[in-house]
Amino acid sequence: MTVQFIESNGQRQYAVVPIDIYNDLLEKAELLEDVAAYERSKLDDDELVPSEVAYRLIDGENKIKVWREYRQMTQAELAERCGMAQASIAQMEGSKRIGSAAALKKIAMALGLDLDDLA
C-alpha cells in the first residue's frame, strides 16, 4: 500500500492514500457500522414490525384492528382469547365504543402487546 504522510512539528498529521484504497476503507467502515447496528438491534427487546404496520398506526388507524390483522386474527379469535364478545371488539375497532382499561389490557395480552401499544 502506498501511503504518503504529512507531518507537522515532527508528528504525523495526515495520511494520503490512493483513491481506490480510500474507497475500499470507506466501504469497510460502513459495513462495520452496519454489523454493529445489527448487533445492537439483537439486544433490543422491541418488536420489529413491517413499515406498513407502522404507517397504519401513524396514520391513525384503529390500533386494535391494525395489531389484530398483523397477528392474523379474526375479531372472533381475538374476542375468544380475551373472553369478550366479538361485537365488543367490532365496536372498539369501529370507534363506536371505548374499551375499559381492563378490556384493553386483555386485548393487549391476547395480541402480545403492552397496554401502552393500544393507548
N, C-alpha and C positions, 0 to 999 in steps of 0.2 A: 504494500500500500504506500502510495506517495503522499506524504504529508509535509506541508511547509508550516513552520511555527513562526509567529510574530511575537517578539519579546519586547518588554519594557522594563528597564532597570534590572536586566538580567533574569527576569521571570517570564515564563511563557504566558502570554495573554490570549492568543488566538491560535487556532489550528485551521489551516486552509487545506481542503481536500478536493479532489476532482468531483464534479457534479454527480457522476454516476455512483460514487461511494456515498456522497451526501444523501442522495435519493434512497439508496439502499438502507442507510442508517435510519432515515426518517420513516421508511416503511416498517422497519423492525420495531422502532419505538412505538408507532401507532398500534402494531399488532400486540405488543406487550401491554399497552394501555387497555386494549380490548380484553385480553386474557385477565388482567387484574379486575376489570369491571365485572366480568363473568364470575370470577371467584367471589367477589363481594356480593353479587346477586344471589349466589347459592346460600350465603349466610343469612339472608333476609327471609323472614317468615311470611312476608306479604305475598299474597297470591297474585300471580301474573295473569291478566286476562287479555283477551284479544282487544284490539283497538275498537272494533265495532261495539263491544260491550261498554267500553269507557265512553265512547261518543254518545251512545244512547243515554247513559246516565248523565253526562254533561248537558245533553240537550233537554234534560228534564223529564224524560220518560219515567213512568212509574217504576220505582226501584224493585218492588216485589216482582213485577212482571218481567223486568229485564233479567234479574237473577234467576227467576224460575225457568225462564226459557233457556238461559245459558246452562243451567243444570239439567236441561232436557226433561223437565217435569211438566205434567199437565196440572191444571188447577185442582183437579180431583186428587191427584197423587200428593200434591203439597198439602191439601186440606187433610187428607188421611194421616199424613206424617205429623201434622200439628194437632190432630184431634179436633178439627174445626169443620164447619160446613163449607162445601165448595162455593156456595153462594156468598159466603162471607169473604172468601178470597177474591171472588169476582168483583164484589162491591169495593174492596180496598184497591184492587188494581184499576178499577174504573173511577177512582177518586169519589165514589158516592158514599164512602164510609171511611172514617179514620179509625184505624185499629188501636186498641188499647195497648199500653206498654206490655202487658202480659201476652197479648196476641202477637205483637211484633216480635217479642222475644222468642216465642215458639216458632214463628216463621223463620227468624234468623237462624235458630238452631237447626231447623229442618233443611235450610239452604246451605248450612256450613259457614255462616257469616257471623260477624259481631253485630250486636244491635245497632252500633254506630253506622254500619253499612246501609241500614234501612232508614235511619233517621234523617 
